[in-house]
Amino acid sequence: MKTRRIIYISIFAILTAIGARIAIPLPLVPFTLQTMICMLAGMLLGPRCGAASQGMYMLMGLVGIPVFTGGGGLSSVFMPSFGYIVGFVACAWVTGTLTQKMSANGRVPSVKGYTAAALAGVAAVYILGLVHLYLIVNFWMPGNGMPLMKVLSVGFFSTIGGDIIKAFLSSVIALRIRKTSIFSGI
């Protein structure tokens, strides 16, 4: 792997950790800038390196570095929001794969194309995040559990509007960065 790729992967892992610190606390699942960083990682680094950056972020948290919104360590797997962290890897891969397909023959995708790819990546985050959230609150955490509609209210409806805006903003940012060709040859 080229040194340049390793540096970009590391930068995006660190940016994701910073995005965890810029949070609006909500019940069970905080609203952060992490999904925006995941989308950008996929768009700018491609599927493999984008997913690797998010995998590195997840690994940093699991070994105990407090990069997650709720801290770090192996016990983080039992946080209600951990499924979203797993979803970051999928988001970067899906977004990167779709962006790469749109970039065939040297074309640069439009904002509309980037946004569509980003929204597909966000869908991966929500699928993994909501499944994990449902399982944790109903089978791991003490109490009476949580019905599916409440899980959707807490883990989807409260944050999807912001994620749609972040998908559009990340598309505009990626398009501008792509024009500088700083990420060419990754």
C-alpha positions, 0 to 999 in steps of 0.5 A: 500500500502506498504511503500516501494511501495510508496517510489519507486513511489515517487522516479520515480515521482522525476526522471521524474521531473529531466528528464524534466530538461535534455532537448534539446529544439525543436519547440513545443515538447522538447526532454527529458529523461522523456520517458526513466524514464517512461519505467523504471518505468513500467519495474521495478515497474510494471503497477500499481506502474509505472503508479502511479509514472507518475500520481504523476508526472503529478499531481505535475505539475498540482497543480503548482509545476514547474516540467514540461519542461514548468513550472506547473499549470492547464494551462499546459493542454493547452501546446502543449506537455501536451498530452505526459505527459498524455502518460507517465502514459500510457507508464508506464502501457503498458510497465509494463503490457507487462514486467509482462506478460513476467516475468510469471513463474519467468522468467526474460525477455531478452533485446529484450523483454524489448525493445519490451515492452518499444517501445509499451509504447512509442507508447502510448506516441506518440498516446496521445501526437500527438492527443493532439498536433494536437488539441492544435495547430489547435483549441486552439493556435492562427494562421492558424493551422498546417497540420497533416504532420507538426505535425508528423514532429514536434512531432514524426519524430524529436524525435522517433530515440532518443526514440528508443535508450532510449528504448534499454538503459532502457532495458539494465538498467532494466535488470541489476537492476533486477539482483540485486533484489532491486525491488523484492516484489513491 
